Amino acid sequence: MSSGRITPRAQRVIQCCTCHRVRAGDAWEIRPDIVDAVISHGYCPTCYEEALRRVKTVASETSTRQTGGRAAILATY
């Protein structure tokens, strides 16, 4: 039965939750060979910028809708 504790031998990696690349120092690489590792998820810089752009777009659209500018938003689609 496993104690659920992280052993010192376990490799710890950060994997992008969008593109699944793995952080290797300052770089982000595709690493299909990582099998026995403790994986933490986050965003690589590229996916972070895209996610931030999407959040800002949705926030802007929501703000415009709340101020009565819905027709202007719908016209852009």
Long-range contacts (C-beta under 8 A, 24 or more apart in sequence): 6-38, 10-36, 10-37, 10-38, 11-36, 11-37, 11-38, 12-37, 12-38, 12-40, 13-37, 13-38, 13-39, 13-40, 14-39, 14-40, 14-41, 14-42, 15-39, 15-40, 15-41, 15-42, 16-41, 16-42, 16-43, 16-44, 16-47, 17-41, 17-42, 17-43, 17-47, 18-43, 18-44, 18-47, 18-50, 18-51, 19-44, 19-46, 19-47
